[in-house]
Amino acid sequence: MFDDITLFVRIVENRSLSAAGQSLSLPAATVSRRLQKLEDKLGCQLIHRSARKFSLTAEGKVYYQAYADLVQQFEATSRNLSADVHQLNGKLTVLAPTNASVGILQPMWSEFIQLYPEIQLNLFLSNQTKDIHQGQVDMALRIGPQEDSQLFQKKLGIVSTILVASPEYLADHGEPDDLDALQEHRILLVNTVPLWKLHYCPEGSVNKSRWEEMRPRATTVIDDIALAKHLARDGLGIVLLPVSEIEQELEEGTLVRVLPEWQGAQREIFAVWPTGRLLSARAKCLRDFMQDFIARNTVLQGAIPSWI
């Protein structure tokens, strides 16, 4: 019905059924039929039919005054939304985790800014999960699937987690040879993962694969992965960390793997955005760019480098 109301407003503005049809690329017969259909729905005549003079009925004047501004606002909003959906310039507000963004994903942000200088990237970093519905957030990068039904999400990658410690710590305290032995060691615990889900996957023995859960007795609890990494590197205990956060330390040898036949639960990486909002060309561009960047990094696809 709104299309017919819009047509009625155009007829009044053009003061002619035929002129309105030409402006909308509609045949005169279609314009006349749709006007009649609208009048039938409203139960009144809107326009006096006369070949010599165009005039509105009293009811027509009332409906035009009621709908003209609404149609104008609707069309203006449609034009703005259409431009937003198709243009690769303007503001793009994104939420992302701090540690990954200043670490393994830092080159991704730099490359995106260089490739798309017309996009004003407003990047807000936090290790806390901020509400994407507050403010005009276009997209967020999140670790783990989101249970919010008001969010679309697209899986981009996955990161393995492993047990690590410094060579100095292991030299002083010895290496554990099984999970039970971990209880005799100093444990650094990231408080977002109080329960360790560990997968036993010995090389060449698929049949022996199994999962174990344990609540380690922590000597230190930390709410930041980066600090947990530094404490482990300083020889203060064993910690379960994502490979993406410790790749450099493992390559340099300042951290080494503990119980290499065990892995922690994998961390999935998602792009998420609100369901009730049109995804702009800028947001689609970033989503696809992140997917391509993450797909090219084997660590962000679950791999554990062979030199570890």
Disulfide bonds with the S-S distance in Angstrom:
none
